[in-house]
Amino acid sequence: MGEIQLRGRVFRDLAGGRMPWRVLISGWSLFGGIFWLLWRVAVNLSSVMALIHVAIAEIPLFILRKEIKAKLSSKRRRRL
């Protein structure tokens, strides 16, 4: 039960733009590096299976992009 609550808290922080910048930057560097490594392998191999791995590696980047949009929009609202 505690794990479910912890996951809910993390997703709520992501959706609300409350994740610290250091977590966002480290996430982009980690997941972005994995994405670009798999992308280069997929281009060199020209394989459909490699492209599937690239698509899976792209999922965390979509989540991080959503968090950054939420973080920037919440700062705009606070300034007004």
C-alpha positions as CSV (number, residue, x, y, z in Angstrom):
1,M,0.0,0.0,0.0
2,G,2.9,2.4,0.8
3,E,4.3,1.9,-2.7
4,I,1.0,2.9,-4.3
5,Q,0.9,6.0,-2.2
6,L,4.5,6.8,-3.1
7,R,3.8,6.5,-6.8
8,G,0.7,8.7,-6.6
9,R,2.8,11.3,-4.8
10,V,5.5,11.3,-7.5
11,F,2.9,11.6,-10.3
12,R,1.1,14.4,-8.5
13,D,4.4,16.2,-8.1
14,L,5.1,15.7,-11.8
15,A,1.7,16.9,-12.9
16,G,1.8,19.9,-10.6
17,G,5.2,21.3,-11.5
18,R,6.6,20.8,-8.1
19,M,9.6,18.6,-8.9
20,P,13.0,20.3,-8.2
21,W,15.0,21.6,-11.1
22,R,18.0,19.3,-10.2
23,V,15.7,16.2,-10.7
24,L,14.5,17.5,-14.0
25,I,18.0,18.2,-15.3
26,S,19.4,14.9,-14.1
27,G,16.4,13.1,-15.7
28,W,17.0,14.8,-19.0
29,S,20.7,14.0,-19.0
30,L,20.1,10.3,-18.0
31,F,17.0,9.5,-20.2
32,G,18.2,11.8,-23.0
33,G,21.5,10.0,-23.1
34,I,19.8,6.6,-23.3
35,F,17.5,7.9,-26.0
36,W,20.3,9.3,-28.2
37,L,22.4,6.1,-27.7
38,L,19.5,3.9,-28.8
39,W,18.7,6.3,-31.7
40,R,22.2,6.0,-33.1
41,V,22.1,2.2,-32.8
42,A,18.7,2.2,-34.6
43,V,19.9,4.4,-37.4
44,N,23.0,2.3,-37.9
45,L,21.1,-1.0,-37.8
46,S,18.0,0.2,-39.7
47,S,16.0,-2.3,-37.8
48,V,12.3,-2.1,-36.8
49,M,13.1,-3.7,-33.4
50,A,15.7,-1.0,-32.7
51,L,13.0,1.7,-33.4
52,I,10.7,0.0,-30.9
53,H,13.4,0.4,-28.3
54,V,13.8,4.0,-29.2
55,A,10.1,4.6,-28.8
56,I,10.1,3.0,-25.3
57,A,13.1,5.1,-24.3
58,E,11.2,8.2,-25.4
59,I,8.4,7.7,-22.9
60,P,10.3,9.2,-19.9
61,L,11.2,12.2,-22.0
62,F,7.5,12.9,-22.7
63,I,6.9,12.8,-19.0
64,L,9.7,15.2,-18.3
65,R,8.5,17.6,-21.0
66,K,5.0,17.6,-19.4
67,E,6.6,18.4,-16.0
68,I,8.6,21.3,-17.4
69,K,5.5,22.7,-19.1
70,A,3.6,22.5,-15.8
71,K,6.5,24.0,-13.9
72,L,6.9,27.0,-16.3
73,S,3.1,27.6,-16.4
74,S,2.8,27.5,-12.6
75,K,5.6,30.1,-12.3
76,R,3.8,32.4,-14.7
77,R,0.6,32.2,-12.7
78,R,2.5,33.0,-9.4
79,R,4.0,36.1,-10.9
80,L,0.6,37.6,-12.0
